[in-house]
C-alpha cells in the first residue's frame, strides 16, 4: 500500500464535500506528472492525505482512500467542460483519474506551517520550493503517528523514464479484452519467467511494474536482490522484504523489467512523464536484457502522441528548447518539477516519430 497527498481548494471541493458524497472522481488534473502518479502509481486501497490549498490555513484536513484503478477522465471529452482537451481522443485518452473515497476528517488541520517545522519531514515533496503539484507520493516511513493514525510516512519522489528504442529487449503485452488492471497484472506476472535463480534484477516503476514486484516477492529467497530506478519501487521492494542494492556495487545486471507509455509495432518506446529519465536509462543500459511489460492501451501505430520527456540541466533549458524546435518539436517546460538529480524536465509535443533511434 502506498500513500499520497492530494490537494483541493475547499471552495471547490472540500473534505466535507467528500464526506457527504462518500466517493468522488478526482477529475480535472491537467499536469502530466500528477496524471502519471494516478495512472502508474495509485492502486485501490492506497491511503490519501486530503490537503486544503489556497485557503486561510492550508494543510492536511482528512484521510481518503484510492477506490479504483486509473481510468480516462470524462471531462477531457466534454466541449462544455473547462477541462476539455481537443487534442485527446477516446481511443487514446490523454488524462486519467482515480476515484477517492472518504475515510475520516481530522479533528484539527495539520497546517503547512506545522509541516514545515517538523525536521522529520525535510525533503517532503509538498515542502520543496517551487513544487505546485496537486498530487504527489508520500513514503511510509517518517510521519509522526501522533498526528495522523497511519503508518509513519515521509514524502518521496516518484520516478519515471524516457526511451525511444532499445535492442535486446523482450515485450510482454496482453490484448485480450479485459480490464486495464487485469492486463497490467497479467503482464507483470508474466515477466517472472525471465528471472533466474541468483539474479540481481533491475526494476523500473509504475503500476504494471508494481504487479511484477508483488510477484517477485515469491522469489525473494532465490535472487540476490534488486536495483531500483525509483523511490516508489524501492519502498515497494523493501516493504516486501526484497533487498535493494546499489548499482555501483552490483556491476552489470542480467535483466531489467519496466513499463512504457507508448509502444509501436516495431517495439520501439516512449517512456516517462514522471521525471526519472536518467536513472531509468542508466539501469537499462547496465542490463543485458530489457523486458518491457505493457497493457494494450500503450500500443500505438506512431510514437509521439505522448509528449517525450527530456531531462535537462537547468541552465541549459532554453538552449535545449531551441534545439528541439529545430527538430520540429514543441518544448514545454514542466514548471515546478525538479528531478532527483536536481534537473528540470522539458516535455516535447508535436513529434510524429517515425525513426525513434535516429531521433534519439
Helices and strands as residue ranges (DSSP letters): E 3-9, H 15-21, E 23-25, H 32-36, I 37-41, E 47-53, E 59-66, E 71-72, G 74-77, E 96-97, E 99-111, H 112-116, G 119-121, G 125-127, E 135-139, E 154-155, E 169-174, H 180-190, G 191-194, E 200-203, H 207-216, G 217-219, E 225-228, H 231-239, H 247-250, E 253-258, E 262-263, E 269-270, H 277-285, E 287-295, G 296-298, E 308-312, G 314-316, H 317-326, E 330-333, E 344-349, H 356-359
